[in-house]
């Protein structure tokens, strides 16, 4: 087999797992966990798997699956590409006007990212290499942290994460100073000297964030994530950086090459967190991750979804190296646990990826069939 490949089929599958306990953020609640998985097959029968970001709004997952199946896939089938990056560029450029006309650049970018991840899986399988090694990795072991720790029952969630092998934690904040500070104190006691971060999910104004910064100092945070809206003027972000003793983190809501060039050129973000299933796939985010490291910043892939996107994010982190952590949601989600392969096996705050080609797994969709929505 050569590096080039012809696409035989592309198909998206949509699922929803109902939650007993909602996932809470400063801007809303998730009452269920959606996932859009993408399968691509080449002319030699090699399968690749990816995932498109689909957390919000509630009906968004089905919409993104239909974008893949009804809009994007027909333009790929039967076409030969020299690399996944060429296919990514073809899809992106070919749908720019349509996405603009629809007012939906985000959903199109996410659907394209899911396809891109599947094509990278194919590329690695065709070369009989694990994806992390195809991306240039030297070690299959990466650090992870437990994310998605809600304000209610935070200590209990954190303790359960440590029992599963985690040694690093990230708490959701933005629920009032009293709640936030009490939870941070509890988690710092649980984590001991281990890594602790906080995520405000864009929940504060710059004035609120500046008021909170000195009150956060005692918790020795590894970073404070998205304290203000991602689209606020850069001057506001610079004011935060000037007043913060801990690194500032963001990136999941940056969705342009120019946006990332800007944050890499300035001394504001210490931790940069692109989401490969939300914008850019591996075709854009793998070189971006290397640029993040070259800029002297910490690369931590953002991820909160199903297992295939999480596994691909793990391969990216192992592929580019650095001293960052992989985000692993601490909340209940079989759409993640049944499909994330070795990422489920956390030992002393690390996971070790397989040597098998591609992502290293072929997902068993029958195990989640009862959660299928379309």
Secondary structure, DSSP 4 states (H G I P E B T S, - for coil): --S-EEEEEEEEEEEEEEEEEEEEETTEEEEEEEEEEEEEEETT--EEEEEE---SSTTHHHHHHHIIIIIIGGGTTT-EESSHHHHHHHHHHHHHHHHHHHT-HHHHHHHHHHHHHHHHHHHHHHTT-BHHHHTT-S-SEEEEEEEEE-STTHHHHHHHHHHTT--EEEEE--S-HHHHHHHHHHHHHHHTTSEEEEE-TT-S-HHHHHHHHHHHGGG--SEEE--S-TTS-HHHHHHHHHH-SSEEEE-TT--SHHHHHHHHHSSSEEEE---TTTTTHHHHHHHHHHHHHHTT-EE-----S-HHHHHHHHHHHHHH-SS-EEEEE-S--HHHHTTSGGGG--BTTEEE--SSSBTS----GGGGGGGB--
